[in-house]
Amino acid sequence: MTTKVLPQSSSLIPQEPQEPSGAVTIASSSLELADGNLYFAEAEKNERRGDLNDAITLYGKAAFEYNSSKLFSRYAEALLRLSNVHYQLSHYGEAEQVVLNVALKTYSRLGSKAGQMDSYSQLGKIYLASNKLTQSLWFYTQQGILAKQVNNNTEYIESVLGIANVKIKKKEYVMALRDLNRAELLARSSNNSSFKMRIRDARALIPSKIANKT
């Protein structure tokens, strides 16, 4: 398959279908759900084996089918995964637009705090990679604010670590170290070892002469 360029957000949202009868509509929705699940599963397989262009196409098809069957949480999830594949290919503009214009808005309409936090984290990551540091800092901060509101410690640590990485890129090393220390303390207090390697890798980016003074 060839790379499928991400369409504008309006193209991802199909027109409202004509509904000739309830029975036909239910049957159609079931088929769309089955197709969506199939495309999503195939997209995951392609992503795992590194066939990222095919994964883009398949996540896009899954999103279309989920939206057609009005499974909007699955629709937004497929869009986030689509964005992440674009991110892996350094397609930062496409990765940004599919989250900012569609996935985040969908999660907001659904009232899904978890989905909104995932979207904020993804946007923080995208903007960090594309050197849009002010935007990255803002979205990581929004993730942290929401994580505090819903008492999600893991998401809050994610946000603190993201903010630290922004500060490292801005060469604000002393402030970044404070954030890394806070993330490490929070992770230890909650017996969460999943951040250990990432905190260590972030610390390695800070000049030793600065790290040794703090």
N, C-alpha and C positions, 0 to 999 in steps of 0.2 A: 504494500500500500504506500501511497505518497503522503507527505505531510499535509494535514488539513488545517488551513489557516483558520483561526478562531473567528467566527462571524460576530457581527455586532450583537449586543445583548438582545435587541428586538428580534433578531433571527433565531435566537435560542428559544423564544417563547412562541409556540405554534398558535395559529388562529383557533378560536373556540370552535369545536366541531359541531356539526349539526347532530342533534340527538333524535333520531326517528322513533325510538322506543326504549324503555328502561331495560328490557332484556338484552337488546343489541348493545346498548351502552355498557352494561356490566360485562358482557362477553368481550367487547373491544378493549375495555380497561384491563381485563385479566391477561389478554394477549400482549398488551403494551407493557404491563408489569413483567411478564415472563421475558419479553424481548429486552427490557431494561436490565433485568438481572443477568441475562446471558451476556449482553454487551459489557456490563460492569465486570463480571467475572473474567471475561476474555481480556479486558483492558488491564486488570490486575496482573494476569499472567504475562502479558506483553511488557508491562512495566517492570516486573521482577526480572525478566530475562534481558532487559535493556533495549527492547524494541519500542522506543519511546514515540516514534512517529505513528506507529500503529495504535499505541495506547491513547494518543491524543484523539485520533479518529473514533475509537471505541468509547472512550469516556464521553465524548460529545454525543454519540448516538444514544448512550445510556441516559444522559441528561434529557435528551429530547423525549425519549419514551416515558421517563418518570414524570416529566412535566405534562405530557399528554394524558397520563393516567392520574394526574393531580396528586401524585406522591411527592409533595414539595420538599419534605425533609431529605428524601433520597435524591431528588433533583439537585438540591444544594450540595449534598455530599459528593455527588458525581462531579459537580462544577469545581469543588475544592480540589478533588483529585486531578481533574483536568488542569487546573492552575498549577498544581505542584509539578506535573510533568513538563509544562511550559517552563517552569522555574529551573528544572534540571537541565533543560536545553538552553538556558540563558535567554529565553524569550520573555524578558521581564515585563514588557509592555502588555503582551497578551495575558501573562500570569496575573498582572495587576487588574486588568479590566474585567476579567471574568469573575474575580472576587468582589471588587469594589462596586461594579455595576449590577451584578446579578446575585451571587451567592450571599453576600452580606445583607442585601436588601431582602432576600427571601427569608433568611433566618430572622431578621428583625420583624418581618410581618408575622412569622410563626411564633414569635416570642421565645425563640430558642436561645437561651443564654450560652449554652455550650457551643452552639454553632457560631454565635457572634464572637465568642472568645477564640475559636479556631480560625475564624476569618481575620480577626485582628492580628493574631500571631502570624498567619500566612502573609498578610500585608506588611507587617514589620520585617519579616524575613526577606520579602521581595525588595522592599525599599532599601534595606541594608545592603543587599547584593548589588543594587543599582546605584549605590552611593547617594541616595536621597535620604540623608540622615535625619533631617528634621521630621519628615513624614514617618520614618521608621520609628523614631523615638515616640511620636504621638500615638501610633497604633499599639506599640508595646505598652505604653502607659494606659491606654484604654483597656487593654486586656487585663492589666493588673487591677485597675479600678473595679471592673466587673467581677474579677476573681474574688476580690475582697468582699464584694456585695453578696456573692453566693457562697462564700466560705470555701472556695476551691483552692486548697494549698498548692496543688501541683501546677495549676494554671498560673498562680501567682509567682511561683518560682520561675516558671517559663518566662514570664514577663520581666522579672528582675534580671534574669540571665540575658534576655534580649537587649534590655537597656544597657547592661554592662558591655555587651558587644558593640553597641552603637558608640558608647563612650571610648572604647578602645580605638575604634576607627577614627574618632575625632581627636585621638591622642590625649584624652582626658583620663590619664592612667590612674591617678590617685582616686578619683571618684569611681572609676570602673572597679578598682580593687575593693572599695567599700561595698559595692553592689555584689561582687563575687563572694565576698565574705558573708554577706547577708544571705545570699542564695544557698551557700554551703551550710550555714547555721540552720536555716529553715529546713533544708533537706535532711540534715542529721536529726533534727528534733522530731521529724515525722517518719524517720526510718526509711527514707526514700533514697535508694542508692543509684537511681537511674540518671541522675545529673552529675555523678562523680567525674566521669570522663570529660564531659563537656566543660565543666568548671575548670578542670585541670588544663584542657586545651586552650581555654580562654586566658588563663593565667600565663601560659607560655608565650602569649603574644605581647605581654607587658615587659618592657626592659627590666632586666634583673636589678639594675642600680636603683630603680624606683620601687620595685617590689620589695627589696631588702630594707628600704627605709620605713616601710609602713607596717 
